[in-house]
Amino acid sequence: MFSSEKGPDALKGNRIYWLDNLRTFMIFLVIVLHAALVYEKNSIGAAWWIVCDPSSSNLPGILFLILNIFVIATIFFISGFLTPLSLKNKKAWAFLKSKLKRLMIPWMIAVLILIPFYKMIFLYSRNLPQESWTTYFHWSNGIWSQNWLWFLPVLFVFDILYLCFSRVPVNMSHITLKRAIGAALLLSLMYSFCMDFFNLHGWTKTVLIDFQN
């Protein structure tokens, strides 16, 4: 999955080190981004973030807004860049099995264990009484949903979509980088316009999929 070369050498575990380093740095920034929610002055996460410290400042809020622009997008880009390499030497079922093992099994364990603990700490940090155990899961409350676990099933869905599209016999050789960037820019502008025109800002939340519109 992380091979830097094609052919036989791709099976020897060679890694794309700059991507590894970039992903490690982005994960560190994800931690910084979420830690900033504890101290940001306007308390944008006060209603749902695990703890909010009374020692607040404007700087963490500004840091959160800046990091939120590019951090998650960069992580998704890295995952998408590596997906063809992951599929290259696998059959479809083996590819899906590997993604289930790496993404959905950890997600399932986490939503059954970490999210209930999250709510316990949330209530305790605000001196609120604990509630019925049935409300401690993401599908039974209207506040947290999956919280920080949302990206795992979204990545899994993207992997499935890529697997399906990779089976479609489409000749991509005539698509130049210039055309691809132009099409992506046009689609992005249209999407942003629709977001504002139809007031679609915020999150879409379901039992399995959460994503920021």
N, C-alpha and C positions, 0 to 999 in steps of 0.2 A: 504493500500500500504506500510505503514511504520511499520507494526506490527512486534513485536519481537517474538511472539509465534504463534503456530498453534492452530487450533480448535476454540472453542467459544471465547477464550480470544483474538484471532486475530482480532475480530470485535469490540473490545472495544477501539481502538485507541492507544494501546500500541505502543511505538516507539522504534526503535533501536538507542539509543542516541549517541553511538559512531559513527554510520554512519552519523547521523545528524550533529554532530560536525565536522567530517572529511569533509563532503560536504561543510559546512559553511566555513571551513578553506581553502578548494580548491577554492571556489568562491572568497574569499579574495585574494588569490594568483593570480587568473585570473585578478583581478583589478590591482594588482601590476605589473603583466606581461605586460598588455597593457599600463599602465602608464610609464613603462620603455621605450616604443617606442618613447615617447615624447622627452626623453633626451639622447638616445643612440647615441654614437659618429659617427658611420658609417652610420646612417640614413637609415637603411634598410627599414623603412616604410615611408620615406620622400615623395615618389610618391603617397601614398594612405592613410597614417594615418592622422587623423583629424587635428592635429597640431604637429609641430616639433619646440622645443625650441632651440634657438641658444646656450644656456648654456648646452653643451653636455659633456658626460663623457664616458669612457670605461666601468665603472661598470654597468650601466643600461643594456648595450648590453650583458654583460656576464650573468647578472641576467635573462634577457629574454631567452637566450639560455638554461640555466639550468632549468628554470620553464617550458619551452615549451616541455621538455622531458617527464614529468610525470603528469602535472596538468590536462589537458583535458582527458588523458587516465584514470586517477583516477575517474574523474566525470562520464565518460562513464561506468566504472566498477561498480560504485555505482548504477547507473541507471539500468544496466543489472542485478545486484544482486537483486534488488527490483522488477523487472518485473514479475517473477513468483508469488510473493506475491500479486501483483496488479491484476494478471489474476485469481488467485486461487478462489476468491469468486465472479467472474463476468462471465456473458455470453459474447460471442465474440463481439456482437454489443455494449454492455455496456462498454466493455474494449476499443473498438475503439472510442466510443463517449467520454470517459474520456480522451483519448490521444489527440483527436482532440481539445477538450476544453482546455487542459493544454498546448499543444504544438503548434498546427497549427493555432488556432485563434489568440493567441498572436503574432505568426510569421507574420500572414497576416496583422494585425494592424501595427506592427513595420515596415514592408517593405514599407507600404504605407505612414507612417508618419515619423519614425525616420531616415530612409535612406535619404529621401529628405532633412531633416534638417542637416544631416551629411554633405551632399555635400555643402549646403549653408555655414556652418561653415568652411569647408575645403577651399572653394574659398575665403571667407572673411579673414581667417587667413593668406592667402598668397597675399592679396591685388589684387585678380583677379576678373574680372567682373562676375556677375551672368549670367547664361546661360538660354537657353530655358527650360521651366518647364518640357518638355517631357524627358529631359535627367537626371532628378533627381531620377529616379527609377532604381533599381538594374538591371533590364532586358534591360535597354536602354543605359548603359555605359559599357565600357570595363575595368574600373579601380577597382571599389569597389565591384561589385557584391553584395552579401548579407552581406559581412563583418562579424561582430561578431554574426550575427543571423544564421549562417550556421548550427549550431549544432541542432537546433530545428527540421527541417525536417529530418535530418539524424537520430536523436533519434526516430522519428515517423516511419521511414522506418524500423529501427531495431525492433521496437515494432510489426509492421505488420509481419515481417519475423518470429519473435518468436512465434506469434500467429499461423502462418501457420505451423511451425515445431512442435508446441505443439500438433497439431491435427494428426501428423503422428505417427502410432503405432510402435515405435521403442523401443526395450528393452535396456535401458542404464545401467542396473545393473551390467553388466560384465565389464564396463569401469571403471578402477581404477584411482585414482588421479595421480598416477605415469604415466600411459599411456596417460592421458589427457594432463598433462604438457609436456610430450615428444612429443606428436602430435602437440601441440601448438608451441613448440620451433622449430620443423622441418618446419612447415608451415611458421613461421615467418622468418626463415633463407631463405627459398625458395622465399618468397615474397621480402625480402630485395635484394636477388641476382637479381631477375627479375627487380626490381626498377633500379638498377645500370646498368644491361646489356642492358635494353631497354630505358634507360634514361627517366624514368617516374617521375622524381622528380617534385615538384610543386603542383599545385591545379587543380582539375577538377571542372569546374563551369558551371552550367546550371541555368535555371530559377527557378527550385525548389530545386535541390540538389547541394551543394558545399561540397567538402571534400578535405583534404590534402592527396595526394597520399601516 
